[in-house]
């Protein structure tokens, strides 16, 4: 597909939310617009394919020279776009929204790439060669988007690249991100995370910042009730069967309702404080292959199957706690969508700053499509706009419409162009050729 480096929708977005590209002569800004357009429109986009697809624009040498400059600027540009969008009422974060913290492993084929090592991928349920990305995602009432990301690098991989002094543990990185998120204007009061990030240090940080969280406790944790110590497994075994009640849990994104058999307890967790615990009796309900939590089922000491969740909000009921935890899944589906529709897994850059640039660009494309959605700019180009794939299809239809209009405009300009008319009369028209020949003969 051939395309222009910019168009009215993208120019409006970039001019308003990317301060560094407001100068129309800024070629980096133009290349950024070309990269966003190409990333959304092309299958398996790469800088080479995007430059080849441009109808007008910089030469390949200039294009690549400025891409290298953009690589160092792109993470900052994404943060700039994100911060500027927080001034826009339709997209800014709200305190009643939800932040999710998650690790995603981006597959790579070469262990020689900076940052790449062997990591366990929950998506593929095996250890793969890839890049560990710790990310934060925002969700509220139909609006969702990536907030921030940082790479986790193994000490051994850092030592291979002579940078062992940069090593940080995953949860150290998580606390840096949580601290930064809590300082953002309008930052949500609720954080959702899986059991890996549910450390007591993280729990204290969030509680001290006035945040509520929902997570799963680590399996080796203990708790006390009335000065009696339990593991969560042994505590589950003490709950009578008739205390479990049917609870309707609605997924905040899909609206799908599941009925769970739940029981609650208030416990004290050492070094973390009082928590409400919700147990689900998994033996009393049929397995649901569409339930992403099926892999979280544990077995108690007596062989009973259960799931367990904890929160520092003691006033929430089981339905609320489980619905809040269900809001963690949009971050997982966002990675699937970005991989399938925005080529998140396609970066071949060997240096880490190139990886940062690539992911920041993908996130910027996600924000752009979300902005177009809430402004109803794609209305009429695709009736379904619930997923990134559907938004991408709508944008493609919009762009083809605009490109066709540009071609008509170019053709009309050619009709009044003296050079084009001379070529038409003297090259393509028979009478023109004959008169020209007569002139030559004379």
N, C-alpha and C positions, 0 to 999 in steps of 0.2 A: 504494500500500500504506500502510495506517495502522499505526503502531507506537508503542511506549512509549519514553520517553527513556532508560530503563535496564532491565536484567533481571539475573538472578542471575549469569550468566557474565561479563558486562561489568563489573558492580559488583565482582566478585571481582578482576578484572584491574586496574581503576582504583584500588580501595582499597589494593591491595598494591604497585603499581608507580608510581603517580602521587601523590607525597606531598602536593602542593598541593591535592588534591581529597579527602583523607580526611575532611574535615568534611562531613557529609552535607547541611548547609545551604548549602554552597558552590554557588551557581547556575552558576558557570563550569564546575565539575566536571560538573554535570548536563548542561549544554549540550555539553561535550566528549563525554559518553557518547551523547548524541543524534546528534552529528555522526558519530561512529564507526559507530553503528548505521545511520544513514541512508546514509552513504557505501557501506557494504557491501550494503545491501538494495535501494537505489533505482537505477534506470537513469538515467544523467545527473544525479546528485544535485547540488543547489545549496542554499545556506542557505535560500532561499525554499521549495524543494520539501520540504526536511527539516522546516522549521517547519510547513508545511501538513500534513505526514504525521503529526505528533505527535498522539496522542490526548489527552494531558495535558501540561502544561508552561507555559513562560513565554509571554507575549504576543509578538506579532511585534516590537513596538518594543523590548521588553526583550531578546528573543532577539538582535536585531541589535546592540543596545548592548553586550551581553556578548561577541558575536562579535568586535567591534572590539577589545575588551580582550583576548580570547583570541589575536588575531592577533599581538600583541607577545609573548605568553607561549608560544605553541605550539612554536617551535623549542627553547626551554628545556625544555618539558614532554617533547618527544621525547627529548632528551638524558638527561633524568631517567629516563624509562622504560627507555631503553637501558642506562644505568648500573645501575639497579636489577635489570634482568634478568641482568646479569653475576654477580649473587649466586645465580642459580638454576642448578643443575647441568645441567639438561637443555638450557638455551639459552645458557649463557655461552660465550664464545670460548675455544678451546683453541689451544695453541701449534702443534699439528699441523694446524690449519685453514689456510685460504687467504684472503687479502685480495685483491680485485681493484679496480683503479683504472680509471675509465672516464669519458668525457664523453658526455652524452646531451643532445640538443637537443629541448626541449619546444616543439612548434609553437604559434604564436600568430598571430592574424589582424590585429593592429594594432601598428604600429611605435611608437605613442604610449605603449605600456606601458613602465614603468620596467624597464630591463634587457633589453628585447627589441631584437634587431638581426638582421642577416643572417648565418647560420652554415651551414657545410657539415654536412649530416646523413648519417652513414654508413648509418643505417636506411633513408632514402629515396634515398640516393645522389645528392643534389643539394643546392644551397644553398636554405635555407628561412628564413622569418622566424620567429624563436623565441628561446628563453631557454636559454643554455648552462649546463648543470648538471654540475659535476664531482662524482662520487659514489664512494663506497667500499662494497663489498659483501663479506659474509662467507659462506664456504661450508665445510662439513665434514660428511661422512657423513649426508647427508639433511637437515641443518639449514642453512638459509640465510636471510639477511635483510639489509636495508640498514643500514649503519653510520653514515654521515655524508654530508653534501653541502654544497657551496658554489657560488655563482654566479660565472661569469666574465663580466665586462662589458667591452665594447670601449671603448677610450679615446674614440672619437668619440661613442659613446652617452653616456658619462659627461659629456663636455663639453656635450652638449645639455641635460643635467640639472644643469649647474653643479657637478659632483662629480668633476672630473678628478683630484683628489688621492687618490681611492680606487682608482685603477687599479693592478692587479696582473697580471702575466703568468700564463698558465695553469699553467706549471710552478712558478711561485712559490706559487700556491695549492696545487698538488699537494704541494709539499714541506711546507707548513704542515699539510696533512691527514696526510701520512705521518709527520711528527714527532709529531703528536697521537696517531695510531694506535699508534705504537711505544711510547708511554708508557702505554697502556692495560693493565691487568692481564690476563694471559692472551693478549695480542695474538699472532696467528699469526706464525710465523717465516718464512712464505713470502708473497711479494707477486707478483702477476701484473699486467702492464700491456701496452698496445700500444706500437708504436714511437714514437708522439708523446710519451709520458711517459718513454720510455727515453732520458733525457738523462744525460750523464756526471755532472752534479751530483746528480741523483736516484739514480744508481747508487752514488755514493760515500756519500750519506746512508744508504741502506739497508745497504750493506756495513758502514759504521761503527756502525750500530745492531744489528749481528749478524743481519741478515735475508738470506735467499736470495731471489732473484727470477728470473723467466723472462719474456723479452720477445723482440721482434724488433728487430734493430739498425737504426739509420737507414741509408738507402741510401748516403749520402755518407761513412759511416764507413770507416776503414781499420783493418787489424790486421797484426800481424807474427808470423811463425813463423821461428825460426832467423835472425833479423835481416833477413828478406826481407819487404818490405811488400806487402800485397795489399788490394784491395777484397774484399768478401764475394763479389761476383760472380766476380771472377777466381780467388779461392780455390776456389770451387765447380768451376770448369773444370779445376782441377789434379787433382781426385780421380778416380782410375780407376774405370770403371764397375763392375768386379768387387769394389770395396770397399764398395759399397752393399749392405746386408743387409736382409732383410725383418724388420720390427719390428712386433710386435703392440702397439697402443696402445688402452687401454681408457678411455673417457670416465668420469670419476669420478662424474658425476651420473646419466647414463642407462645406464651399463654397456655401451654399444655399443662393439664392437671394430672398429677399422680397421687394416689392414695397410699400413705405409708402408715405402718403400725409403730407408734412412737411412745416413749416414756422419757421423763425429764428428772434430773437431779441437780441440786446446787452443791458444788464441791469446792474444796480448797486445794489449789495446785501449788506446791512449794515453789517459792521465788517468782510466782506469777499471780497469785491472789485468787479471789473467788471467781468461779466461772459457772455458767449454766451448761449442763451437758445434755445433749439429746441423743438417745439411742434409737436405732431403727431395728426392729426384729425382722430380719430378712427371711426367716423360715416361714413366715406367715403370709408371704406374697409371692406371686409368680415372678420368674426372672423376666426382665424387660431388656431386650438387646439394644433398644434405643436409649436406655438410661446410661449416660456416660459414667455414672458412679458405680456400675457393676464391678469394676476392678478394685473398688475400695472396700469390698466385703471382707470382714475378718471372722475368725473362728474363736469362740470363747474356750475356756478351759474345759468346759463340759461338751464341746463340739457344736454349740449353737452358732448360727451365722448372724452377724450383726454389723451395723455401721455406726460410727460415733462421731459427733461434732461438738465443738466447744465454742463459747463466745464469752466475752467479758461484759455483755449487756444482759443483766439478770432479769430484766423486765420483758424481754421478748418471749413469745410462745414458740412452740416447736415449728409451727407452720411458717412463721416469719424467719426463723433461723435457717430453715432448710431452703426457703425461697431466696434468701440472701446468698447462701452458698451456691445455689444454682446459677447465680449471676457470674460465677467464675468461668463458666463454659464459653461465653462469648470471646474471651481472649484466645481460647484454643481454636474456635472456628475462624477467628480473624486470621490466624496464621495459615489455616487451610486455604482460606479465600485469597490471601496475599500470595501464597505459593502458586495456586492454580491460575489466578487472574492477573497478578502483578509481578510474576517472575521473581519472588523473594529468594528462591533457592538457586538463582541463576548466576550469581556473581562469581567470576573467575579471577578477580584481582588478587594477587599474591600478598600484597601488603595490607596491614590491618586498617590503615586509614582509608583504603579503597573499599574495604568491607563496611566501614562506618558510613562512607558516602553512599554506598549502594542501598543499605537498609534505610538510611535517612531519606533517600529519594523515594523508596517504596512507601514509607510512612507519609511523606508529603503527598504522594499520589492518592493515598487513602484519605487524607484530610481534604484534598481538593474535591474528590468525588462526594465525600460527605457534605462539604460546603455546597456543592451543586445540588445535592438532594434536598437539603433543608431550604434552599432558595427556590426550589421547584424549577430549576433551569433545564432539567431534562424531561419535564412533563410534556407528553406528546411524542416523545422519542422512544419510550418503553413504558408500558403500563405497570410493570412490576419493578420496584426499586427497593427490594428488601435486602438484597445481598450485594456485595462488591461486584460479583459477576453480572448481575442485572444492571447495576449502575454503569459498568463498563460497556455493556451492550447499548444502553441508552446514549452514552457519550459517543460511541462509535457512529450511531445513527445521526446524532447531532452533527458530528464532525463531517460526515459524508455530505450532509445537507449544506453545510457552510462551504465545503470544498467545491461542490457543484456551483454554488453561487459565485465563488471566486473565479472559477473557470469562465463563467458567463461574462463576468466583469472584464476579465482579460481579453476575451474575444471582442467585446464591445470596444475596448480601448484600441484594439488592432484595426477596427473598421475606420477609425479616424486618424490612424498613424500613416503619414506620408510614405515612410519606408515600406511598411507592410503593404500599402496600396500599390506602390511601384513594383514590389515583388509579385503581387497578385496579377497586375496588368501585364508585366513583361516576362514573367516566368511561367505562370499557371494559365494565362488566357491566350488562346490561339491568335486573336487579333493583335494582341500586344506583341507576340513573337513575330508575327508577319510584318507589322509596322517597323519593329526594331530591325528586322532583317533588311527591309527595304532601305532603311536609313543607312545601314552598313554598306549595301550595294552601291548606293549613290556616292 
